[in-house]
């Protein structure tokens, strides 16, 4: 018998309903970066990966190499394998297998999330590069606006099927209203 690794949303995505599409997103390596007290981790991160340590509720970088604020004194480095020198400034922990990563995009993406998230995601308030650790339904989630009508959503891997179910149900509900 051969075991084959599968992604968290294997067989569940992609889904398009109404104006929205939900796809699984491969962010590459996911590493938590927790700065050591008194260390200038932002300069080290910028030198190693070209992005600063983000302010609270922000993300820096771009697709393929992004630093996402992940809580007090914590960032999730998404994409590159962390430069070994970064370990002199912060505790680094591989999180690659721990998270489900999806992208919700389309004209009604914000309205779909408004049904599930207690955060004001209107573009004037929650701009591109803004991120929030919040609840999505009953799950802990990280939500980052990556474009005018696009959101990167991360939840624990064990919640992948629930995430897809809740988002698709909201997509269907909103599409039925149109």
C-alpha positions, 0 to 999 in steps of 0.5 A: 500500500502506498500513501499519497499526501493530499492537500487539505481541500483535496476533492473539495475545491475549486468552487464557483457560485454566482460571482465568487470563486473559492480555490485552494492556495498553495502558499509554499512554506509556512513559518511562524516568526516570533522575535526574540526580545530586543532583536531587530527582526524587521531588518533581518526579514527585510534583508533576507526576504525583501519585506519588513515585519508587518505592523499589527493587522497588516501584511507585507510582501506579495504573492510568493513571499508574504509576511502576515501579522499573526498575533502579538509579536508573531508573523507567518512567513508564507512562501520562502524557506526562511533564511537561516540567519533569521533564526538569530533574531526570532524563533522559527517554527514550520507551520506548513502542514498545520493550515488550510489556505484558500482564496475567495475572489469575485465581485461579491467576496466581501458580501460572502465573508460579511455573512460569516466574519465579525469584521468590517471588510469594506474596501474603504476600511479593510484595504489591500494588505490589511489582515485580521485574526478573527472568527469565521463562523465558529473557526479561528481564522486569518483573513488578508485582503490581497486584491480589490475583490480577493481574500486569503483565508487561513484556518487550521487544517482540521477545519478544511471541510467545514471552511469550504462548507460554510463559505460555499453555503454563504456563496449559494445564499448570496447568489440566490438573492441575485 
